[in-house]
Amino acid sequence: MSTRTARPLFDPPIVKRAVLDSLRKLNPRHQLRNPVMFTVFLGSVLTLLLFLQALGRIGGESPWFILAISAWLWFTVLFANFAEAMAEGRGKAQADALRKSRQDVIARRLANNKLYEMVSSKDLSLGDIVVVKAGELIPLDGEVIEGVATVDESAITGESAPVIRESGGDRSAVTGGTKVLSDFLIIRCTAKPGESFLDRMISMVEGAKRQKTPNEIALDILLAAMTIVFLLACATLVSFSHYSVIAAGRGTPITLTVVVALLVCLIPTTIGGLLSAIGIAGMDRMIQANVIATSGRAVEAAGDVDVLLLDKTGTITLGNRQAVEFTPATGVTIERLADAAQLSSLADETPEGRSIVVLAKQKYGLRGRDVEGLGGHFISFSARTRMSGVDLEGRKIRKGAVDAMENYVKESGHEFPRSLREQVDQISKAGGTPLVVADNGQALGVIYLKDIVKGGIRERFAELRRMGIKTVMITGDNPLTAASIAAEAGVDDFLAEATPEAKLNMIREYQAGGRLVAMTGDGTNDSPALAQADVAVAMNSGTQAAKEAGNMVDLDSNPTKLIEIVEIGKQLLMTRGALTTFSIANDVSKYFAIIPVAFASTYPELGRLNLMGLSSGILSAVIFNALIIVVLIPLALRGVKYRAVGAATLLRNNLVIYGLGGLLVPFVGIKVIDLILVGLHLA
């Protein structure tokens, strides 16, 4: 995980910038993007004009009442702008930090004659080949075509630990602005200046550039429709009120100020003021998790995902097989097998080799071996022989893959024991990897290497299952091994001997059934499946092709991050649903609180319905309408607390907590504000 610390919710520099931005957002062209808040903005302007008109008029509506209504409407608009600006500000702060890390680097560009040419990174082009030595910055995004080196990527990922980058494989991509710490790398540039990954990150994390998601657009349309309905209804009230007063011969008609206040209180102002902030804050939570989403659509899709495709190695298992047992052949003591296994692994620096040495130490007390003192010649593992070992005086010890070792034993003039073959089959069926050990051509036994399932992963999958998400493990292992690990980990399904075509076909099959699929990958062979998946998380350490195919990039290159991404996506949807429920319920309560007061002058009989005994119900409702946005800003930015529950439970909780709360809170809040106004002799 990243070492970057989360930014405080109300970081003073961000708050200062948000205050200024909330004023800039008063631009009518910006307000027009949000129909609900644009209506409130127009109401603010209209009531301000009514106040100026009332100043020179004798009698009629109090200009100070009109000013109070106008002031609180402006307050409502400003704090809706402030909520959006706060959400954007967190992204802009990170973008500023990334800009500071961007430097003009002098690079060694290789010419056709293989001579160095010193140029500015700004003058590099797509396809140029550069050499970067220890202590130097990588000038531009690229693919390592030669060399292996440790690279400090802390400027991008926040991680202090260096990573290894090498040519070939799935860890060949490097990012401009990171630093080579050892050795050297020859890199082919895969981006143009100004189009690097760092430049794209800066663009992505700035909330102002965020595109609205389909669900957000649909909710905008719904809110706009509700606003239009209430606008048409309120537009007829003035003339209807005048007609009623003339017909009844008593009462006074409703004023335009009261109609504007009524409209603002009845339209879904709360969710309208917070909707944009909720979406931007969702992307910010992704950024805090060190995940860059290329669009808000991907973040939202993560909340709707119901199938997760997870790679086995590094996600479900620790990624390194561990020796857990020595099984000797018939007639061989386990101590002899453990001794030979450890000797053959003393110079083996792989995690598997080290685990064999540790197992021999822990179980059989084989300690204090002096590698140099043994005077042996160690044989490194090679893909051709598929074995490794050590040659000592009078002994040739080898360990390796079963088929390679079986041929080695037979070529040495010995028989490969039938009992050993049975032990190998049992280990394979149990999901393990067998390594055979031989001494002077005689098979001594088998080392049982096991993929260790990560602690707590089974509980995580059970949690996802409760959320209605199906988990599928993808592995290149044979079906027997895959089935064993899948059962131990608790996944719902698995795909064994996975090929790029098999992954792609599986995703298409799920999507054809109406499912939303998420997967993670880092290799070029993952690119087709990443491009097809609804939520595709590419590892930052992976190939350029994988990062281009995905719609998210995990800067930590942590395969288990996919689970966290889904939780953040669901939290975004839960927050929007909760606040929408609260807002609509809130409007219903304000309707019952404000209508009797608003029409009491036209229809005195309605005064009997003023059960709350409000003295200044109109102003109290408008003030409450503004303050509730202020109160809910932290919730919109932080998000509703995530809980792994099903859709039915979530709906019930929303209705009980936010629905019922939205009905009750306005009555209490409006009454308290009314009492304060009376106490201050303002009503």
PyMOL commands that set and color helices and strands:
alter all, ss='L'
color gray80, all
select helices_A, chain A and resi 12-24+28-31+35-55+63-101+121-123+154-157+197-205+207-209+214-235+237-248+256-266+269-288+296-304+334-345+351-364+371-374+402-411+418-429+457-466+479-489+500-512+524-532+544-549+561-598+604-609+617-638+647-679
alter helices_A, ss='H'
color red, helices_A
select strands_A, chain A and resi 106-110+116-120+129-133+142-146+148-152+163-166+173-174+179-180+184-189+291-293+307-311+322-328+377-379+387-392+395-400+433-439+442-450+470-474+493-495+517-521+535-539+552-554
alter strands_A, ss='S'
color yellow, strands_A
deselect
rebuild
show_as cartoon
